[in-house]
Amino acid sequence: MQPHFLDIRIIQIAALTVSLTLATVLMLIKVPRTEYAKKLTRSKTTIATNFLVGAFIFGYTLYHSDTPEYEKFSAVTTLIVTAFSSIIMSYSLINLMQPRYIDSSRFMISIFILFFVSAILTESFFSESVRLYRIALITATVLYAIQNSYLIIIFDKAYKKSLDLLEKYYDEDEEQKVKWIRFCYILTMLTTMFVLIYMFLPKWLIGLYIFFYILYMIYFAGNFISFLGSHKLLLDAFGHSAFSEQRGQRRRKRAARTRKSDAGEGTDAEGADADELNEEFANIETAITRWVAEKKYREYDKSRDEVAHELGTTREMLQLYFTEKVGLDFRSWRTNLRINDAKRMLLEKTDTSINLIGEMAGFSDRSNFHRQFTKLVGCSPKKWRDTAGHPEIVR
């Protein structure tokens, strides 16, 4: 017998109310109208739509509350809710990290197929054919598992690409600031996939599942709303990436003209343009020499734009300089400076803790310092100090 506190209708009313409330809150939140905030707005709208879809299906289920085997019917509609949720949430989070990674037309086709399968599953439940219902349920379950497996693979690829993008753009390890996306996605897929287990348990337990689904919706929405206040982290990196793509061809042409000019080729206009670029590079080189001498690379609380401003240039021109003249990106170049500085201080300041040395060299994160040091030097900071800078010597 179903416990009173698990009255499925009460829980479904709560789920409907929470879904509508969260959708309304998300729709009311304003996002700055900038070029690169558009994808965040789309993500917000898509997630709000997901909650509205869930509210509609919960309402549809309650509308048929007089249906015989209502708990069984609720299990079917809950499966449909989670199926829509897994697709919509995946599309939203993946495209938040990697815009246009999932084509919108493919997304709409998936939604249409899901709607078609859901309609067949619902109609088969109300039909008098038990066999038809079982076939529809098994088919829907298999498709659901395949769909989620595919989405998990796509999400993993998109997440890794977004980390690479953040690593290229930011000087420090920023992964911890976007880990919530991966955690919430894992929670989303676990929550949605777990409904398959409930399909084979006593159907009155589906109420317990819906209760936990309510908690999941609140937790996810809370994290996403919090992210809206700190979205600049991703927008800066993705905005810069888009800008770089737009300028990529122009930069390559400009660099090609420079090489032609050095070889005595090209028109007078191209030569003048190349001279201008070479002059800009010379100014940057002079500024960088002074910047290094003043140990400005130790300052870890400055953005790439602020560094470029200190050097009297722009972030884009600075990146072009390092690409064309140094052959190394700015982040790697500065990390090398910091590590070399740390190597020296570890041997000279033996009374200073290793973590403080890392901070003095310009690393705000202790784990990042140890990881970068080991990667570039081949041993830990402690071993470097203990062996007096000769880690190859076994003591």
C-alpha positions as CSV (number, residue, x, y, z in Angstrom):
1,M,0.0,0.0,0.0
2,Q,1.2,3.5,-0.9
3,P,2.1,5.6,2.2
4,H,0.1,8.8,2.5
5,F,3.1,11.1,2.5
6,L,3.9,9.7,-1.0
7,D,0.5,10.6,-2.4
8,I,1.6,11.0,-6.0
9,R,-1.0,13.7,-6.9
10,I,0.3,16.0,-4.2
11,I,3.9,15.5,-5.3
12,Q,2.9,16.1,-8.9
13,I,1.2,19.3,-8.0
14,A,4.3,20.4,-6.2
15,A,6.4,19.5,-9.3
16,L,4.1,21.5,-11.5
17,T,4.3,24.5,-9.2
18,V,8.1,24.3,-8.9
19,S,8.5,24.0,-12.6
20,L,6.3,27.0,-13.4
21,T,8.0,29.1,-10.7
22,L,11.5,28.3,-11.9
23,A,10.6,28.9,-15.5
24,T,9.1,32.3,-14.5
25,V,12.1,33.3,-12.5
26,L,14.5,32.4,-15.3
27,M,12.5,34.3,-17.9
28,L,12.4,37.4,-15.6
29,I,16.2,37.5,-15.1
30,K,17.8,40.0,-17.4
31,V,21.1,39.3,-19.2
32,P,23.2,42.2,-20.5
33,R,22.6,42.7,-24.2
34,T,26.0,42.2,-25.6
35,E,27.1,40.3,-28.7
36,Y,28.5,37.4,-26.8
37,A,25.8,37.2,-24.2
38,K,23.2,36.1,-26.8
39,K,24.1,32.5,-26.3
40,L,23.6,32.9,-22.5
41,T,20.2,34.3,-23.1
42,R,19.3,31.4,-25.4
43,S,20.5,29.0,-22.8
44,K,18.4,30.7,-20.2
45,T,15.4,30.6,-22.4
46,T,15.9,27.0,-23.3
47,I,16.2,25.9,-19.7
48,A,13.1,27.9,-18.8
49,T,11.3,26.1,-21.7
50,N,12.4,22.8,-20.3
51,F,10.7,23.6,-17.0
52,L,7.6,24.7,-18.9
53,V,7.5,21.4,-20.8
54,G,7.8,19.5,-17.5
55,A,5.0,21.6,-16.0
56,F,2.8,20.9,-19.0
57,I,3.4,17.1,-18.8
58,F,2.8,17.1,-15.0
59,G,-0.4,19.0,-15.6
60,Y,-1.5,16.6,-18.4
61,T,-0.9,13.7,-16.0
62,L,-3.0,15.3,-13.3
63,Y,-5.7,15.9,-15.8
64,H,-6.0,12.2,-16.2
65,S,-5.9,11.5,-12.4
66,D,-9.1,9.3,-12.6
67,T,-7.3,6.9,-15.0
68,P,-7.1,3.3,-13.7
69,E,-3.5,2.4,-12.8
70,Y,-2.7,6.0,-12.3
71,E,0.7,5.3,-10.8
72,K,1.6,3.3,-13.8
73,F,0.5,6.2,-16.1
74,S,2.5,8.6,-14.0
75,A,5.6,6.5,-14.5
76,V,5.1,6.7,-18.2
77,T,4.7,10.5,-18.2
78,T,7.6,10.9,-15.9
79,L,9.8,9.0,-18.4
80,I,8.6,11.4,-21.0
81,V,9.5,14.4,-18.8
82,T,13.0,13.1,-18.2
83,A,13.5,12.3,-21.9
84,F,12.6,15.9,-22.9
85,S,14.8,17.2,-20.0
86,S,17.9,15.2,-21.1
87,I,17.7,16.6,-24.7
88,I,16.9,20.2,-23.8
89,M,19.4,20.4,-20.9
90,S,22.1,18.8,-23.0
91,Y,21.5,21.2,-25.9
92,S,21.5,24.2,-23.6
93,L,24.6,23.3,-21.6
94,I,26.6,22.1,-24.6
95,N,25.9,25.2,-26.6
96,L,26.6,27.4,-23.6
97,M,30.2,26.0,-23.7
98,Q,30.6,25.6,-27.4
99,P,28.1,27.7,-29.4
100,R,26.6,25.9,-32.5
101,Y,28.3,22.6,-31.4
102,I,24.8,21.0,-31.7
103,D,23.0,22.3,-34.8
104,S,19.6,23.8,-34.0
105,S,18.0,21.8,-36.9
106,R,19.3,18.6,-35.4
107,F,18.0,19.6,-32.0
108,M,14.5,20.3,-33.4
109,I,14.5,17.0,-35.3
110,S,15.3,15.2,-32.0
111,I,12.5,17.0,-30.2
112,F,10.0,16.1,-33.0
113,I,11.0,12.4,-32.9
114,L,10.7,12.5,-29.1
115,F,7.3,14.1,-29.3
116,F,6.2,11.5,-31.9
117,V,7.4,8.5,-29.7
118,S,5.9,10.1,-26.6
119,A,2.5,10.4,-28.4
120,I,2.6,6.7,-29.5
121,L,3.6,5.6,-26.0
122,T,0.8,7.6,-24.4
123,E,-1.8,6.4,-26.8
124,S,-0.7,2.8,-26.4
125,F,-1.2,3.1,-22.7
126,F,-4.8,4.0,-23.2
127,S,-5.3,1.3,-25.8
128,E,-6.7,-2.1,-24.9
129,S,-3.7,-3.9,-26.3
130,V,-1.2,-4.8,-23.6
131,R,1.2,-6.1,-26.2
132,L,1.2,-2.8,-28.1
133,Y,1.9,-0.9,-24.9
134,R,4.8,-3.2,-24.0
135,I,6.4,-2.9,-27.4
136,A,6.0,0.9,-27.3
137,L,7.5,1.1,-23.8
138,I,10.5,-1.2,-24.7
139,T,11.1,0.8,-27.9
140,A,10.9,4.1,-26.0
141,T,13.2,2.9,-23.3
142,V,15.8,1.6,-25.7
143,L,15.7,4.9,-27.7
144,Y,16.0,6.8,-24.5
145,A,19.1,5.0,-23.4
146,I,20.7,5.4,-26.8
147,Q,19.8,9.1,-26.9
148,N,21.4,9.8,-23.5
149,S,24.5,7.8,-24.3
150,Y,25.0,9.9,-27.4
151,L,24.4,13.1,-25.6
152,I,26.9,12.2,-22.9
153,I,29.6,11.6,-25.5
154,I,28.9,14.9,-27.2
155,F,28.9,16.8,-23.9
156,D,32.3,15.3,-22.9
157,K,33.8,16.5,-26.2
158,A,32.3,20.0,-25.8
159,Y,33.5,20.3,-22.2
160,K,37.0,19.3,-23.1
161,K,37.1,21.9,-25.9
162,S,35.8,24.6,-23.5
163,L,38.6,23.8,-21.0
164,D,41.1,24.1,-23.8
165,L,39.6,27.5,-24.8
166,L,39.8,28.7,-21.2
167,E,43.3,27.5,-20.8
168,K,44.4,29.4,-24.0
169,Y,42.7,32.6,-22.9
170,Y,43.3,32.8,-19.2
171,D,46.6,32.8,-17.4
172,E,45.5,30.8,-14.4
173,D,43.7,27.5,-14.0
174,E,40.0,28.5,-14.4
175,E,38.6,24.9,-14.6
176,Q,37.1,25.1,-11.1
177,K,34.9,28.0,-12.1
178,V,33.1,25.9,-14.8
179,K,33.1,22.5,-13.0
180,W,29.5,23.2,-11.9
181,I,28.5,22.7,-15.5
182,R,29.9,19.2,-15.7
183,F,28.6,18.3,-12.2
184,C,25.1,19.5,-13.0
185,Y,25.2,17.7,-16.3
186,I,26.2,14.5,-14.6
187,L,23.5,15.0,-12.1
188,T,21.0,15.7,-14.9
189,M,21.8,12.5,-16.7
190,L,21.9,10.4,-13.6
191,T,18.6,11.8,-12.5
192,T,16.9,11.3,-15.8
193,M,18.4,7.8,-16.4
194,F,17.5,6.7,-12.9
195,V,13.8,6.7,-14.0
196,L,14.5,3.5,-15.9
197,I,15.0,1.7,-12.6
198,Y,11.7,3.0,-11.3
199,M,9.9,1.6,-14.3
200,F,10.7,-1.9,-12.9
201,L,9.8,-1.1,-9.3
202,P,6.4,-0.9,-7.6
203,K,4.8,2.0,-9.4
204,W,3.8,3.9,-6.3
205,L,7.5,4.6,-5.8
206,I,7.4,6.9,-8.8
207,G,6.2,9.5,-6.4
208,L,9.5,9.3,-4.5
209,Y,11.3,9.7,-7.8
210,I,9.3,12.8,-8.7
211,F,10.1,14.3,-5.2
212,F,13.9,13.9,-5.9
213,Y,13.3,15.3,-9.4
214,I,11.9,18.4,-7.8
215,L,15.0,18.8,-5.6
216,Y,17.2,18.3,-8.7
217,M,15.3,21.1,-10.6
218,I,15.8,23.5,-7.7
219,Y,19.5,22.7,-7.3
220,F,20.2,23.0,-11.0
221,A,18.2,26.3,-11.3
222,G,20.1,27.7,-8.3
223,N,23.5,26.9,-9.8
224,F,22.5,28.3,-13.2
225,I,21.1,31.6,-11.7
226,S,24.3,31.9,-9.8
227,F,26.3,31.4,-13.0
228,L,24.4,34.2,-14.6
229,G,26.1,36.6,-12.2
230,S,29.6,35.4,-13.1
231,H,29.1,34.6,-16.8
232,K,31.8,37.0,-17.9
233,L,34.4,34.2,-17.4
234,L,33.1,32.2,-20.3
235,L,31.8,35.2,-22.4
236,D,35.3,36.8,-22.4
237,A,36.9,33.6,-23.6
238,F,34.3,32.7,-26.2
239,G,34.0,36.3,-27.3
240,H,37.7,36.4,-27.9
241,S,37.6,33.1,-29.7
242,A,34.9,34.4,-32.1
243,F,36.7,37.6,-32.6
244,S,39.9,35.7,-33.4
245,E,38.1,33.6,-35.9
246,Q,36.7,36.7,-37.6
247,R,40.2,38.3,-37.7
248,G,42.1,35.1,-38.4
249,Q,42.1,35.5,-42.2
250,R,42.9,39.2,-41.9
251,R,45.9,38.5,-39.7
252,R,47.2,35.8,-41.9
253,K,47.1,38.1,-44.9
254,R,48.8,40.8,-42.9
255,A,51.6,38.5,-41.8
256,A,52.0,37.3,-45.4
257,R,52.4,40.8,-46.6
258,T,55.0,41.4,-43.9
259,R,57.0,38.3,-45.1
260,K,56.7,39.5,-48.7
261,S,58.0,42.9,-47.7
262,D,61.0,41.4,-46.0
263,A,61.7,39.5,-49.2
264,G,61.4,42.7,-51.3
265,E,58.0,41.8,-52.8
266,G,54.6,43.4,-52.9
267,T,53.2,46.8,-53.6
268,D,54.1,50.1,-52.0
269,A,50.9,50.0,-50.0
270,E,51.6,46.5,-48.7
271,G,55.2,47.6,-47.9
272,A,53.9,50.6,-45.9
273,D,51.4,48.3,-44.0
274,A,54.3,45.8,-43.3
275,D,56.5,48.7,-42.0
276,E,53.7,49.8,-39.7
277,L,53.3,46.3,-38.3
278,N,57.0,45.9,-37.8
279,E,57.2,49.2,-36.0
280,E,54.3,48.0,-33.8
281,F,56.1,44.8,-33.0
282,A,59.3,46.7,-32.2
283,N,57.4,48.9,-29.7
284,I,55.9,45.8,-28.1
285,E,59.3,44.1,-27.8
286,T,60.7,47.2,-26.1
287,A,57.8,47.4,-23.7
288,I,58.0,43.7,-22.9
289,T,61.7,43.9,-22.1
290,R,60.9,46.7,-19.6
291,W,57.9,44.8,-18.3
292,V,60.0,41.7,-17.6
293,A,62.8,43.7,-16.0
294,E,60.2,45.1,-13.6
295,K,58.9,41.6,-12.9
296,K,55.4,42.5,-13.9
297,Y,54.8,38.8,-14.8
298,R,54.5,38.1,-11.1
299,E,51.2,39.9,-10.9
300,Y,48.4,37.3,-11.2
301,D,45.4,39.5,-10.6
302,K,45.4,41.2,-14.0
303,S,43.5,40.3,-17.1
304,R,45.1,39.9,-20.5
305,D,43.5,43.3,-21.5
306,E,45.2,45.0,-18.6
307,V,48.6,43.5,-19.5
308,A,48.2,44.6,-23.1
309,H,47.3,48.1,-21.9
310,E,50.4,48.2,-19.7
311,L,52.5,47.3,-22.8
312,G,50.8,50.1,-24.9
313,T,49.0,47.7,-27.3
314,T,45.9,45.7,-27.7
315,R,45.2,42.1,-26.7
316,E,44.8,41.1,-30.3
317,M,48.1,42.8,-31.4
318,L,49.9,41.2,-28.4
319,Q,48.6,37.8,-29.4
320,L,49.7,38.4,-33.0
321,Y,53.2,39.5,-31.8
322,F,53.7,36.3,-29.8
323,T,52.4,34.2,-32.7
324,E,54.6,35.8,-35.3
325,K,57.7,36.7,-33.4
326,V,57.9,34.5,-30.3
327,G,56.3,31.3,-31.6
328,L,54.6,30.8,-28.3
329,D,51.3,31.9,-26.8
330,F,51.4,34.6,-24.1
331,R,50.2,32.3,-21.4
332,S,52.9,29.7,-21.9
333,W,55.6,32.4,-22.3
334,R,54.6,34.0,-19.0
335,T,54.4,30.6,-17.2
336,N,57.9,29.9,-18.3
337,L,59.1,33.2,-16.8
338,R,57.3,32.4,-13.5
339,I,58.7,28.9,-13.3
340,N,62.2,30.1,-13.9
341,D,61.7,32.7,-11.3
342,A,60.4,30.1,-8.9
343,K,63.4,27.8,-9.6
344,R,65.8,30.6,-8.6
345,M,63.9,31.6,-5.5
346,L,63.5,28.0,-4.3
347,L,67.3,27.8,-4.1
348,E,68.0,31.3,-2.8
349,K,65.2,31.6,-0.3
350,T,65.5,28.2,1.5
351,D,63.6,29.5,4.6
352,T,60.6,30.5,2.5
353,S,57.8,27.9,2.1
354,I,57.3,26.4,-1.3
355,N,53.7,27.6,-1.5
356,L,54.8,31.1,-0.7
357,I,57.5,30.9,-3.4
358,G,54.8,29.9,-5.9
359,E,52.7,32.9,-4.9
360,M,55.6,35.2,-5.1
361,A,56.4,33.9,-8.6
362,G,52.9,34.8,-9.8
363,F,50.8,31.7,-9.2
364,S,47.5,32.3,-7.3
365,D,46.7,28.7,-7.1
366,R,48.9,26.3,-5.2
367,S,47.9,23.2,-7.1
368,N,48.4,25.0,-10.4
369,F,51.9,26.0,-9.4
370,H,52.9,22.4,-8.5
371,R,51.4,21.1,-11.7
372,Q,53.1,23.6,-14.0
373,F,56.4,23.3,-12.2
374,T,56.4,19.5,-12.5
375,K,55.3,19.7,-16.1
376,L,58.1,22.2,-17.2
377,V,60.9,21.1,-14.9
378,G,60.3,17.4,-14.7
379,C,60.2,17.2,-10.9
380,S,58.3,18.7,-8.0
381,P,59.3,22.1,-6.4
382,K,60.3,20.2,-3.3
383,K,62.6,17.8,-5.2
384,W,64.1,20.8,-7.0
385,R,65.0,22.4,-3.7
386,D,66.2,19.2,-2.0
387,T,68.5,18.4,-4.8
388,A,69.8,22.0,-5.1
389,G,68.6,22.2,-8.7
390,H,70.0,18.9,-9.8
391,P,66.9,16.5,-9.7
392,E,68.8,14.0,-11.9
393,I,71.1,13.2,-9.0
394,V,69.7,10.5,-6.8
395,R,70.4,11.1,-3.1
